[in-house]
């Protein structure tokens, strides 16, 4: 649905689209339509998708239906992927989006938040994805992050996604297969998106937990500097995940109290908030486990280094005795004891062997060897 024939192009004329039931001609022809970044769009009436010639036509169809019907509200859902500024500005003209939220949607790299602008709601969700690797290196990225921005109004939902992970196609198809879910309106779409994102949090948290448990098992077996680098890398990625998830707790908890959320949908958002709290607790515990594992790995590494140093010191001490005796008898003096005796050499060697054996037994008894 990226064909430019779906839209009409002329000059921009800023007109508020919520003034009347039918959009005026200047708004229909405003700005540059999001031809390049649009993923999918459609009008949803009574839970069913209605195809139209373009986004503006879908919005006019929805508003006409809502004005003539007292039942469930119809709405338009537009999905974008990494749009440019003119494309989002075109949607701002059509749907009456606030300039500050439009700026955030274009620039991305926002903290998770929920903000209200008039009768519309703007929500930012961080997405996370686990990147599997055959072998981890110092530069490997384990967790990839992205963002999903949601503009929510009485008769529209606009989603702007940044990043290649966590597409919303699965969410849209699930809702379209169940008209009862789609008939919940824009708030139902927001719930499905937030629930999908939080479920991905849980999947990634479980995978990170397994990764940490595997590393923890190697720490008490035979830790190496490579294992310490891997633990530190997991710790770094865990912090990245915390920055993506933790700030969402407060906005998600307050979302169910927003007036734009219907009463029948508030318990669903509270359920998502509970799931998010569970994920945050798991991420926090995994982060603590990473800290403990890293400290244990460093302590284990220091212990192994000390053990090696004791072994080296023990062998140096053992070899010092024959070296000292050989050095003394290697001096060119005539009065060295037993130097002129026939049994002198065997006696010196015997003293060396006896001293080495006694020292070796002493070091073994003390755990140095």
Secondary structure, DSSP 8 states (H G I E B T S, - for coil): ---GGGS---------TTSSSS--HHHHT-S---TTTEEEEEEEETTEEE--SSHHHHHHHHHHHHHH-SSS--EEEEEEES--HHHHHHHHHHHT--HHHHHHHHH----SEEEEETTEEEEEEEEEEE---SS--TT---EEEEEEEEEE-SSEEEEEEESSSS-SHHHHHHHHH-HHHHTT-HHHHHHHHHHHHHHHHHHHHHHHHHHHHHHHHHHHHH--HHHHHHHHHHHHHHHHHHHHHTTHHHHHHHHTT-TTS-HHHHHHHHHHHHHHHHHHHHHHHHHHHHHHHHHHHHHHHHHHHHHHHHHHHHHHHHHHHHHHHHHHHTS--TT-TTTTSTTHHHHHHHHHHHHHHHHHHHHHHTT--
